Structures are given as C-alpha cells and as structure tokens.
Amino acid sequence: MQQILKGKAFVYGPNIDTDQIYPGRFLDLTDPDQVGKHAMEGADPNFVKEVQPGDLIVASTNFGCGSSREHAAVTLKAAGVGAILADSYGRIFYRNAINLGVPLIVCPGVSQQVKRGDSLSVDLTTGTVTNETSGVSLQAQPLSDYVMNILASGGIKPLIKQQYGQA
Amino acid sequence: MHAIEKILAKAAGKAAVTTGEIVNCKVDMAGINDLYLQTLRSFFEMGGKKVHDPNKLVVFLDHYAPASTIMQADNQKQFREFCWEQGIDLLMDVDQGVCHQVMVDKGLVYPGQVLVITDSHTTIHGAFGAFGTGVGATDLAIIMVTGQLWFRIPEIIRIHLDGTLPHGVFAKDVILKVIGALGADYGVYRGVEFTGPVLKQLSVSERMALCNMTTELGAKTAYIQPDEITLEFLQGKVKHEYEVFITDPGYQYAAEHTFDVTGMTPQIAAPHSVDNVAPVAKYAGIPVNQAFLGTCTGGRAEDLAIAAKILQGKKINPRTRFIVVPASKAVLLEAMENGTMKTLVEAGATFVTPGCAACLGTHEGMLAAGEVCITASSRNFPGRMGSNKANIYLGSPAAVAAAALTGKIVDPTEYLK
C-alpha cells in the first residue's frame, strides 16, 4: 500500500448521503466498471468527467450517511478515488469503504481548508494532510492498526479468504 | 453494563465488554436484500463455497418487488438459485414485503438477538430489545462465511420521552422532533435508547417507527427495554427461546436528553435533510403532487388505519395522487380484512406491491422534476424518490393522508376529530 497519497481535491459539504454518491435507480448494476460511471452523480454530475485516478474527496460532516448500499464505496473506488477526507462519516459507509481498501481519513475542519482543484498530499502513517496549493498543513486522526491491516491487505476480502476460505 | 453491551458480550462469549472495545460476535440472524447481489459476489470472492449456517440466513426480495427491469429480474433469479443451492429456506420472495416487517410478522425477531441486515434501517428491531444493525454487502458476506462479525461496543445515548402525547401526534412526529433538535449525525457510531412514560402510550408499531428513524440520527442501533407491551406482542409469535437483558443500575450514558411531548404539534422534515424539522404550520398550504404512505417506517396496519379514518367516505384531491404501500403481505391481508384497503381505494388510493416501492427511487411512485411529495417514509434526500429536482417532505401517516385529502400540507389533527 502507498503511504503517501497525492491527488486533486473535490470538495463537498455536510451530509452527502449515499443516494447522492450513488443514486438508487442504478442499484441493479453489479459490475464495478459500470457502477463507477455514476459516481457522485446525485451531488455533482461533473465529477465523473473530471476525476483522475488518485484524486481525493474532501467533505464536511457525515459523508456517506443514509442507505447501506456498498455501491457508494464501489463507485468511488471504481472511479479512481484514492482516499476520502472528512470531519466524520456515516458508519455503514465507513465500514464498506475500509472493507474495499479505500482509505477514509477523519480530518476535522478539512473542508474549510481546501478548495476544489487544490493539490493535496496525505501521509497515511502520520496522518499529516498538506494542501500543496495553499501551503496549509492539517493533522488528521491516524488510522487504527485494525484499519491499517485491512488497507495493507488490499481490503478485507483477501484477509477473510486467507483465514476462512473453503477449499 | 447496558443491555446492548450485555447482548454483545454474550454473543462474543465474554463476561463483560467496555465502550470502544472491538469484539467479534456470533450473529443470530443475517438478512440480505435483493439490491445487493454484491453480497453473493463478495461471498465467492472470499472463497466461500457453503454458507456457515443456512438456518441463520434470510433473503428478502423486497426492494425490487416485483422486478421492473430485466437486470432486476436477473439479480433476483441469482438470489433464488443461491438459496436453493445452499439450502436457505428463509427466502422471502416478492409477495412478502419489506424485510423488517417480514421479520416481525414471521416471529423471527426476539429480545437479546444479534440481527444484521444489509439495510440501514435494521435499527428498527430495538423496539423488541434486539441488537439490530445495518451493514454493507461485504460485511454480510463475512457473516455468510464465518457466522460472525466484528463490532465496536458503542457509547449509548438515552432519549427520555416525558409527558403525554397529544391527540393526532404520533411516534413519527416525536422522532422527527428529536432528529431536528440533535442533528442528522448526532448518533453516528452510537446506540440510542428510548425511555420514559411516553413509551407506555406507544404500540409496538409506533415503537418500531421510533427505532427505525434513529438511523436518520446516524445511530448504529436502537433499544427499548422490553416490557409487558413487547412481551404480549411476541407471545405466540416467537418460537425461539430468548433472554431479556436489563441495564445495570447506575450505568453511565454518554449523553441524556429529555423531550416533553406534552403540547407538541405534528412535525415535518422539509427538503433535503431529515434534520430540517419544523412544526407542520410552517409548511401548511404547500401543494402536494404525491402523498406516499408505506415502507418499514410508516406502512404498518395501524398507519393505514389512521389514513382510512381520515379518508373514510371522502375522495382525495384530484390533483394529488395517493400511493399506498403496505409494509408486508400480513399488513395487506389485515387491511383487506378490516376494510381499510376498501376505504382507501374508494377514496382514490393507488395500492402497490408490499415492499420498499418508491422510497428508494427505483419504481412504484417516482417523482418528476419540480414535484412535491409528502411521505411517511424515512428519507427526503435529493433524488431519493426520483428526480433530484423534486421536493420531499417527511411527516406522519396522518399528515400524509390529510395531504392526500386536501391536496396540500395541512395539520392532520383537525381531520382526526
């Protein structure tokens, strides 16, 4: 797993629910590439046109609240999002994203310090977030060992497969 | 320890647990919804061949009941075949209704149970003193492989409901008031327990509405201490043995809030956030294109009966459509047998298949751009029920029926005299 992530920021406000991240009318899709085409469609129709692999989502509080749909994590991963930084997250979305190996970083006040298009770098080990466009640095909560282990394994599936996979 | 902690401790095989601790719990029942074929994909991706225990899994074909596209039909087909291959007898097909109501109707929920479903509103089962929580597809697949899942022992918030509920004010109004006061992220990662004299004024159906909506506070789970109302309801329904856990005296809640409901008026959550709550008077007069009554939040027999009381012998406003979704087959049958369905259909209601219907924005009552809907369901997010240029207001089943009658948002209390 990469320790330092770099990417361009897409910035959103509070309470971005999973219907906005991935609208309900596309829930019958299962192929990640297809799912990825509708990322953030309810909140920001331009997102999929502009996002580049490794780009970062920055949000205020309660990002990913609402429905349990794992599609919300799948779509962001498939669209190439490298990590998400927010004040707080909806709890089911948090588990879903970590399970898929997408780093979710709790960084209070981050959405106030970043504008859309700013270049950020994130050190996953120390939790240091640097806005390279403005020069401002922020300290995020470091990821727990439990979460780091899942991320380092490329998500929870390889871990479970190794432990419990049936021959 | 709190009763929730005792439930999780027992499931983890431990004598005691503490707040913040991560424990691996045996799951008593796990449910999968038809939206999430990813659950089966994740099961196979993790090397799954046979499920850990087919008797502890239930599959609900509820969100797309019945399928309205070929892809939905194909997803449901894969679920059915999986159940047949794996010996999962609890396949709830498209005739059965919303997962949560089906669980209750079939006597599958009981106090002290650890219940995990791929639906965020699994908090509803706190109404029975169960630990109910929603997860995503891969977490559920982990249960399918291992029979267990990890949980962080949550802080518990106590919401004390004091006073006497006025006529025409319902559990939905109370919980909207609470969410409006505390905010949509107040309960994130935490459990919510309801206490107080108001609970004795609430039926099991109303308690379910209360616990259901704690998801909109962000809560991980909800809890109401089982009492004679709970146990009487479960009598004869539940075959499984169960244990009622009781919180130790002196347990320290992470926070406590008291709401006095005496003198409260009906509440409305306005677009586009569940915590954007005000008394109904603030929005009175707004014309309504669609009134939506149903779902796991507001589609039980009592909810339909309240609507029938308002609409008895009357016709809905010709410019308003009134979509009614019974939460389950049992609810539909009850509404047929007691005449509620006839009253509502004669008044102009459009009945659709028991299930989730338009609450998740896929079928059976979608909204066009610029339209206004008042709904007894749980969410008014942008685009939740169709166009993201539609406006969704949340209210009680009574408020929905009164809006269907008058064609606008009104205080329902005067129609319940």
Boltz contact constraints between the chains, C-beta under 6 A:
constraints:
  - contact:
      token1: [A, 15]
      token2: [B, 184]
      max_distance: 6.0
  - contact:
      token1: [A, 15]
      token2: [B, 273]
      max_distance: 6.0
  - contact:
      token1: [A, 17]
      token2: [B, 381]
      max_distance: 6.0
  - contact:
      token1: [A, 19]
      token2: [B, 381]
      max_distance: 6.0
  - contact:
      token1: [A, 19]
      token2: [B, 383]
      max_distance: 6.0
  - contact:
      token1: [A, 19]
      token2: [B, 384]
      max_distance: 6.0
  - contact:
      token1: [A, 23]
      token2: [B, 383]
      max_distance: 6.0
  - contact:
      token1: [A, 24]
      token2: [B, 360]
      max_distance: 6.0
  - contact:
      token1: [A, 24]
      token2: [B, 361]
      max_distance: 6.0
  - contact:
      token1: [A, 24]
      token2: [B, 362]
      max_distance: 6.0
  - contact:
      token1: [A, 25]
      token2: [B, 361]
      max_distance: 6.0
  - contact:
      token1: [A, 25]
      token2: [B, 362]
      max_distance: 6.0
  - contact:
      token1: [A, 27]
      token2: [B, 35]
      max_distance: 6.0
  - contact:
      token1: [A, 28]
      token2: [B, 71]
      max_distance: 6.0
  - contact:
      token1: [A, 28]
      token2: [B, 72]
      max_distance: 6.0
  - contact:
      token1: [A, 28]
      token2: [B, 75]
      max_distance: 6.0
  - contact:
      token1: [A, 30]
      token2: [B, 37]
      max_distance: 6.0
  - contact:
      token1: [A, 42]
      token2: [B, 382]
      max_distance: 6.0
  - contact:
      token1: [A, 42]
      token2: [B, 383]
      max_distance: 6.0
  - contact:
      token1: [A, 42]
      token2: [B, 388]
      max_distance: 6.0
  - contact:
      token1: [A, 61]
      token2: [B, 185]
      max_distance: 6.0
  - contact:
      token1: [A, 62]
      token2: [B, 185]
      max_distance: 6.0
  - contact:
      token1: [A, 67]
      token2: [B, 120]
      max_distance: 6.0
  - contact:
      token1: [A, 68]
      token2: [B, 118]
      max_distance: 6.0
  - contact:
      token1: [A, 68]
      token2: [B, 119]
      max_distance: 6.0
  - contact:
      token1: [A, 68]
      token2: [B, 120]
      max_distance: 6.0
  - contact:
      token1: [A, 68]
      token2: [B, 134]
      max_distance: 6.0
  - contact:
      token1: [A, 68]
      token2: [B, 136]
      max_distance: 6.0
  - contact:
      token1: [A, 70]
      token2: [B, 38]
      max_distance: 6.0
  - contact:
      token1: [A, 70]
      token2: [B, 136]
      max_distance: 6.0
  - contact:
      token1: [A, 70]
      token2: [B, 137]
      max_distance: 6.0
  - contact:
      token1: [A, 88]
      token2: [B, 188]
      max_distance: 6.0
  - contact:
      token1: [A, 91]
      token2: [B, 188]
      max_distance: 6.0
  - contact:
      token1: [A, 91]
      token2: [B, 189]
      max_distance: 6.0
  - contact:
      token1: [A, 91]
      token2: [B, 220]
      max_distance: 6.0
  - contact:
      token1: [A, 92]
      token2: [B, 120]
      max_distance: 6.0
  - contact:
      token1: [A, 92]
      token2: [B, 134]
      max_distance: 6.0
  - contact:
      token1: [A, 92]
      token2: [B, 136]
      max_distance: 6.0
  - contact:
      token1: [A, 95]
      token2: [B, 139]
      max_distance: 6.0
  - contact:
      token1: [A, 96]
      token2: [B, 136]
      max_distance: 6.0
  - contact:
      token1: [A, 99]
      token2: [B, 138]
      max_distance: 6.0
  - contact:
      token1: [A, 157]
      token2: [B, 45]
      max_distance: 6.0
  - contact:
      token1: [A, 157]
      token2: [B, 46]
      max_distance: 6.0
  - contact:
      token1: [A, 160]
      token2: [B, 46]
      max_distance: 6.0
  - contact:
      token1: [A, 160]
      token2: [B, 142]
      max_distance: 6.0
  - contact:
      token1: [A, 161]
      token2: [B, 46]
      max_distance: 6.0
  - contact:
      token1: [A, 161]
      token2: [B, 47]
      max_distance: 6.0
  - contact:
      token1: [A, 164]
      token2: [B, 145]
      max_distance: 6.0
  - contact:
      token1: [A, 164]
      token2: [B, 146]
      max_distance: 6.0
  - contact:
      token1: [A, 165]
      token2: [B, 47]
      max_distance: 6.0
  - contact:
      token1: [A, 166]
      token2: [B, 47]
      max_distance: 6.0
  - contact:
      token1: [A, 166]
      token2: [B, 49]
      max_distance: 6.0
